[in-house]
């Protein structure tokens, strides 16, 4: 699905959930109801798919979510690797179980960009960065998608 198709499927006055997928944890970000600003929200420490779905469903209800943007970790040459394949599989499960529109968003360098920001601009220690990096990367991914959706 492209940005224009995703935008058509979004209900009015609903937020968008951003996910930075990882095998051990997922960074979560949420937009405001006007889908203008992404904010890092939390990190989900993964146990299994069932617990992931329970936690995501809670967030979807609590934050009035109408769509999901998931970071798609392409390789630098644009080719999808093993992790991108995992993301696609997880997105398919989400689509089937949750039923919201899902946009896969190129997330190349999002984690490294946010880590550099947290080091240089915020001056967070390694231990503190580890606690916020995934959610911050999710916000970075979601903000990029929000900006593109605005003009789609």
C-alpha positions as CSV (number, residue, x, y, z in Angstrom):
1,X,0.0,0.0,0.0
2,X,1.3,3.4,-0.8
3,X,0.9,6.7,1.1
4,X,-2.1,7.9,-0.9
5,X,-4.0,4.6,-0.5
6,X,-3.2,4.6,3.2
7,X,-4.5,8.2,3.6
8,X,-7.8,7.3,1.9
9,X,-8.4,4.5,4.4
10,X,-7.7,6.6,7.5
11,X,-10.8,7.6,9.5
12,X,-11.1,11.3,10.5
13,X,-10.0,12.4,14.0
14,X,-8.1,9.2,14.8
15,X,-4.5,8.9,15.7
16,X,-1.9,6.8,13.9
17,X,0.3,4.3,15.7
18,X,4.0,4.1,14.8
19,X,5.9,0.8,15.3
20,X,9.7,0.3,15.2
21,X,9.7,-3.5,15.1
22,X,12.3,-5.6,16.8
23,X,12.5,-9.3,17.7
24,X,13.0,-8.4,21.4
25,X,11.2,-5.1,21.7
26,X,9.1,-2.7,19.7
27,X,9.2,1.0,19.9
28,X,5.8,2.6,19.9
29,X,4.9,6.2,18.9
30,X,1.5,7.8,18.6
31,X,0.3,10.8,16.6
32,X,-2.1,13.5,17.8
33,X,-5.7,13.2,16.5
34,X,-5.0,15.6,13.6
35,X,-2.1,13.3,12.5
36,X,0.4,16.2,12.5
37,X,2.8,15.4,15.3
38,X,4.4,12.1,16.3
39,X,5.3,11.5,19.9
40,X,7.3,8.5,21.3
41,X,5.0,6.6,23.6
42,X,6.5,3.4,25.0
43,X,8.6,0.3,24.4
44,X,6.9,-3.1,24.3
45,X,9.2,-5.9,25.6
46,X,8.1,-8.9,23.4
47,X,7.2,-12.2,24.8
48,X,5.1,-13.8,22.1
49,X,2.7,-12.7,19.4
50,X,-0.4,-13.1,21.6
51,X,1.0,-10.7,24.3
52,X,2.1,-8.3,21.6
53,X,-1.4,-8.2,20.2
54,X,-3.0,-7.7,23.6
55,X,-0.7,-4.8,24.4
56,X,-1.1,-3.2,20.9
57,X,-4.9,-3.6,21.2
58,X,-4.9,-1.8,24.5
59,X,-2.9,1.1,23.0
60,X,-5.2,1.2,19.9
61,X,-8.3,1.6,22.1
62,X,-6.7,4.0,24.6
63,X,-5.2,6.3,22.0
64,X,-8.0,6.2,19.4
65,X,-5.9,4.7,16.7
66,X,-7.2,4.6,13.1
67,X,-4.1,3.3,11.3
68,X,-0.6,1.9,11.8
69,X,2.8,2.9,10.3
70,X,5.5,0.2,10.6
71,X,9.1,0.9,9.9
72,X,10.4,-1.4,7.1
73,X,14.2,-1.9,7.6
74,X,15.5,-2.0,4.0
75,X,19.1,-2.5,3.4
76,X,21.1,0.5,2.2
77,X,20.8,-0.7,-1.4
78,X,17.0,-0.8,-1.1
79,X,16.7,-4.5,-1.0
80,X,14.6,-6.3,1.7
81,X,16.6,-8.6,3.9
82,X,15.6,-11.1,6.6
83,X,14.4,-8.5,9.1
84,X,12.2,-6.7,6.5
85,X,10.6,-10.1,5.8
86,X,9.9,-10.5,9.5
87,X,8.3,-7.0,9.6
88,X,6.1,-7.9,6.6
89,X,4.9,-11.1,8.3
90,X,4.2,-9.3,11.5
91,X,2.3,-6.6,9.6
92,X,0.2,-9.3,7.9
93,X,-0.7,-10.7,11.4
94,X,-1.6,-7.3,12.6
95,X,-3.8,-6.6,9.6
96,X,-5.6,-9.9,10.0
97,X,-6.1,-9.7,13.8
98,X,-6.5,-5.9,14.3
99,X,-8.0,-4.9,11.0
100,X,-6.5,-1.4,10.7
101,X,-4.8,-0.1,7.6
102,X,-1.0,-0.5,7.7
103,X,1.6,1.4,5.9
104,X,5.1,0.1,5.7
105,X,7.6,3.0,5.8
106,X,11.2,2.9,4.8
107,X,13.1,3.3,8.0
108,X,16.7,3.2,6.8
109,X,19.0,4.9,9.3
110,X,16.1,5.9,11.7
111,X,17.7,4.2,14.7
112,X,21.2,5.5,14.0
113,X,19.8,9.1,13.3
114,X,17.9,9.0,16.7
115,X,20.9,7.6,18.5
116,X,23.1,10.3,17.2
117,X,20.5,12.9,18.2
118,X,20.3,11.4,21.7
119,X,24.1,11.5,22.1
120,X,24.9,14.9,20.6
121,X,21.8,17.0,21.4
122,X,20.4,15.4,24.5
123,X,23.7,14.0,25.9
124,X,22.1,10.8,27.2
125,X,24.2,8.0,28.6
126,X,24.3,4.7,26.9
127,X,22.1,3.2,29.6
128,X,19.5,5.9,29.3
129,X,19.6,5.8,25.5
130,X,18.8,2.1,25.6
131,X,15.6,2.9,27.5
132,X,14.2,5.4,24.9
133,X,15.9,4.6,21.6
134,X,13.2,2.3,20.1
135,X,10.3,4.6,21.0
136,X,12.2,7.6,19.7
137,X,13.0,5.8,16.5
138,X,9.3,4.9,16.2
139,X,8.4,8.6,16.5
140,X,11.0,9.5,13.8
141,X,9.5,6.9,11.5
142,X,5.9,8.0,12.2
143,X,6.8,11.7,11.7
144,X,8.3,11.0,8.3
145,X,5.1,9.1,7.3
146,X,2.8,11.9,8.7
147,X,4.7,14.5,6.7
148,X,4.3,12.4,3.5
149,X,0.6,11.7,4.2
150,X,-0.2,15.4,4.6
151,X,0.9,15.9,0.9
152,X,-0.4,12.6,-0.5
